[in-house]
């Protein structure tokens, strides 16, 4: 989801317009490696007494939209908490992950007004439908490198082959080539092959 400039038919707290005075909406994201997964620490803070009251009442919520265009992954996290942890599974994402944060109406807000509206909107009331955006935060792009896939796609430095000489009962290791060649007795190689097929 790419944040773009847009026009609103009602006041919204955003860096691009002065619909409110003495109000702000700050957002941030921290990423932490959690095994093969990525833990996101989603942060949001609204500064506006009436909207803070609505947040405490559950009438509005923080909404974090997480998207990875490379894997078509999309997730919307709704929360009343200023800090929310969320784990991205290794198989769900790769490359750039976009996080866009908003304050949204969690229910219809009839005749909504705010004492901190800018002068042009003083005294006006607006019918805000559930899901409408009331504040726009930052778009944060995170680069996620998948260690497990990178390792899985790397060719092995070992080559395991059967030793066709039936009199040989020991393992032989040859390090004179680009790969380390491990020669197994025929019976041992057969067991190895069977075990490998079960793990694929």
Backbone torsions as a table, in degrees:
resi	resn	phi	psi	omega
1	UNK	NA	117.6	-179.0
2	UNK	-98.6	121.4	177.7
3	UNK	-69.3	130.6	178.3
4	UNK	-129.2	155.8	175.9
5	UNK	-64.5	137.4	178.6
6	UNK	-148.5	162.6	178.9
7	UNK	-99.4	140.2	177.5
8	UNK	-114.2	148.2	179.3
9	UNK	-92.1	8.5	179.2
10	UNK	-150.8	161.6	-177.1
11	UNK	-66.3	136.3	179.0
12	UNK	-134.1	138.8	176.1
13	UNK	-79.1	112.0	-178.4
14	UNK	-151.7	153.8	178.6
15	UNK	-69.1	-17.0	-173.2
16	UNK	-90.8	-8.1	-178.1
17	UNK	-148.3	157.6	-178.7
18	UNK	-109.3	66.4	178.7
19	UNK	-79.8	-24.3	-176.9
20	UNK	-126.2	161.8	170.2
21	UNK	-116.7	151.4	175.4
22	UNK	50.4	38.2	-179.9
23	UNK	-135.7	150.1	178.9
24	UNK	-154.8	161.8	176.1
25	UNK	-140.1	109.7	-176.4
26	UNK	-111.1	136.2	-179.8
27	UNK	-135.7	155.6	178.4
28	UNK	-159.5	161.6	178.0
29	UNK	-138.1	135.4	174.2
30	UNK	-118.9	136.7	178.0
31	UNK	-113.6	138.8	-178.8
32	UNK	-130.7	131.9	175.4
33	UNK	-68.0	126.1	-178.8
34	UNK	-127.0	83.4	-171.7
35	UNK	68.4	-125.3	174.3
36	UNK	-91.1	-3.8	-178.0
37	UNK	-98.0	172.7	177.7
38	UNK	-119.9	122.8	174.8
39	UNK	-94.6	125.6	176.3
40	UNK	-99.6	132.6	171.5
41	UNK	-103.4	103.1	-176.1
42	UNK	-91.3	126.7	-176.2
43	UNK	-124.4	137.9	177.1
44	UNK	-150.1	145.0	-178.7
45	UNK	-148.1	116.2	176.2
46	UNK	-96.8	135.1	175.1
47	UNK	-117.8	97.4	177.9
48	UNK	-175.4	114.0	-171.2
49	UNK	-53.3	-44.7	-177.6
50	UNK	-68.4	-42.1	179.6
51	UNK	-70.6	-32.6	174.2
52	UNK	-63.0	-38.9	176.6
53	UNK	-65.0	-42.4	177.1
54	UNK	-61.7	-37.8	179.6
55	UNK	-64.2	-43.2	178.9
56	UNK	-63.9	-31.4	-179.4
57	UNK	-85.7	-7.9	-178.4
58	UNK	83.3	9.0	179.9
59	UNK	-76.3	-27.1	174.1
60	UNK	-129.1	158.5	179.0
61	UNK	-143.4	157.4	170.3
62	UNK	-76.6	137.7	178.6
63	UNK	-125.6	120.7	178.0
64	UNK	-110.5	114.7	179.1
65	UNK	-97.3	118.5	-177.0
66	UNK	-111.1	130.1	-177.0
67	UNK	-144.1	138.5	172.1
68	UNK	-123.6	108.3	-175.7
69	UNK	-68.0	-28.4	-177.6
70	UNK	-68.0	-33.6	-179.0
71	UNK	-109.6	0.4	-177.8
72	UNK	63.2	24.0	178.5
73	UNK	-79.6	133.8	175.4
74	UNK	-139.6	139.7	178.7
75	UNK	-151.1	138.0	176.1
76	UNK	-115.3	122.3	178.5
77	UNK	-105.3	118.2	175.4
78	UNK	-105.1	131.1	-177.2
79	UNK	-155.7	155.2	172.5
80	UNK	-99.5	-2.7	-176.6
81	UNK	-87.1	142.3	177.8
82	UNK	-70.5	-27.9	177.6
83	UNK	-127.1	126.1	-177.0
84	UNK	-133.9	130.0	176.5
85	UNK	-94.4	140.6	177.8
86	UNK	-146.4	134.8	-176.9
87	UNK	-102.3	126.2	172.5
88	UNK	-93.0	121.7	-179.7
89	UNK	-73.5	148.3	-176.0
90	UNK	-54.2	-40.7	-176.0
91	UNK	-78.8	-7.1	-174.3
92	UNK	-89.2	-25.0	-170.2
93	UNK	-137.6	158.4	175.2
94	UNK	-165.7	139.1	178.0
95	UNK	84.4	-129.8	-176.6
96	UNK	-89.5	128.5	173.3
97	UNK	-113.6	124.4	179.9
98	UNK	-98.9	133.8	175.3
99	UNK	-122.6	118.3	176.9
100	UNK	-117.0	130.9	-175.6
101	UNK	-118.0	143.8	-176.5
102	UNK	-141.2	165.8	162.4
103	UNK	-109.8	124.8	-175.2
104	UNK	-126.2	155.6	175.3
105	UNK	-71.9	129.6	178.6
106	UNK	-95.1	-4.4	174.7
107	UNK	-156.9	168.5	177.2
108	UNK	-65.1	131.4	177.7
109	UNK	-111.9	97.0	-177.5
110	UNK	-80.1	137.3	177.6
111	UNK	53.1	45.9	179.8
112	UNK	-68.9	131.8	173.8
113	UNK	-140.6	167.8	-177.0
114	UNK	-149.9	134.8	-177.8
115	UNK	-66.5	-16.5	-179.4
116	UNK	-104.3	18.5	169.9
117	UNK	-58.4	145.7	173.2
118	UNK	-63.0	163.6	-173.0
119	UNK	-54.0	-37.6	-177.8
120	UNK	-64.4	-18.9	-175.4
121	UNK	-114.5	2.3	179.4
122	UNK	-56.3	131.2	176.6
123	UNK	85.6	-11.4	179.3
124	UNK	-81.9	151.4	175.9
125	UNK	-126.3	146.7	-174.7
126	UNK	-133.3	141.4	173.6
127	UNK	-91.3	109.8	-177.2
128	UNK	-102.0	123.2	179.8
129	UNK	-84.6	153.9	178.1
130	UNK	-55.9	133.9	-179.5
131	UNK	95.5	-11.9	179.9
132	UNK	-72.3	147.2	-177.4
133	UNK	-81.4	131.2	177.0
134	UNK	-110.4	-19.6	176.6
135	UNK	-153.2	143.5	-177.8
136	UNK	-116.4	124.5	177.7
137	UNK	-95.2	-158.4	-177.8
138	UNK	-86.7	152.5	166.2
139	UNK	-94.4	125.2	-178.1
140	UNK	-118.6	124.8	178.8
141	UNK	-101.4	123.7	179.7
142	UNK	-111.1	135.2	174.1
143	UNK	-94.7	122.1	-178.1
144	UNK	-113.9	116.9	177.1
145	UNK	-101.6	124.4	-175.8
146	UNK	-90.0	102.4	-177.1
147	UNK	-64.7	-38.9	-174.9
148	UNK	-65.2	-45.3	179.5
149	UNK	-64.8	-39.5	179.9
150	UNK	-61.5	-41.5	179.1
151	UNK	-70.1	-37.2	-178.1
152	UNK	-66.2	-30.6	-177.7
153	UNK	-88.5	-3.2	178.3
154	UNK	-83.8	130.3	-178.5
155	UNK	-67.3	147.1	-177.5
156	UNK	-71.5	149.7	175.8
157	UNK	-87.8	-1.5	-178.9
158	UNK	-110.0	146.5	171.0
159	UNK	-129.0	119.2	-176.9
160	UNK	-106.8	121.5	-175.4
161	UNK	-131.0	158.7	175.4
162	UNK	-81.8	144.8	172.1
163	UNK	-91.9	116.4	-172.9
164	UNK	-77.0	-9.2	177.5
165	UNK	-79.3	107.8	-174.3
166	UNK	-68.4	-16.1	179.1
167	UNK	-79.3	-13.7	-178.1
168	UNK	-82.7	128.7	178.9
169	UNK	-119.3	-1.3	-179.1
170	UNK	-106.8	156.6	174.4
171	UNK	-79.6	137.2	176.7
172	UNK	-116.7	138.1	-179.5
173	UNK	-121.1	127.3	-178.9
174	UNK	-118.5	116.5	-178.8
175	UNK	-106.7	16.1	-175.0
176	UNK	-85.7	-0.7	-176.7
177	UNK	-116.1	-177.8	178.7
178	UNK	-61.6	-33.5	176.8
179	UNK	-111.9	154.6	173.6
180	UNK	-81.0	117.9	-176.7
181	UNK	-96.7	122.2	179.2
182	UNK	-110.6	116.5	179.1
183	UNK	-98.8	122.7	-179.5
184	UNK	-106.8	145.1	171.2
185	UNK	-55.5	151.3	-172.9
186	UNK	-54.1	-44.2	-177.4
187	UNK	-67.8	-40.5	178.3
188	UNK	-65.7	-40.9	179.2
189	UNK	-63.1	-37.5	178.7
190	UNK	-62.5	-42.3	177.9
191	UNK	-65.0	-43.5	178.7
192	UNK	-59.1	-44.8	-179.2
193	UNK	-61.5	-42.8	-179.7
194	UNK	-64.0	-42.9	179.0
195	UNK	-65.7	-38.3	179.9
196	UNK	-63.9	-40.4	-179.2
197	UNK	-66.0	-31.8	178.6
198	UNK	-71.8	-26.4	-176.7
199	UNK	-90.3	-12.9	-179.8
200	UNK	-72.6	NA	NA
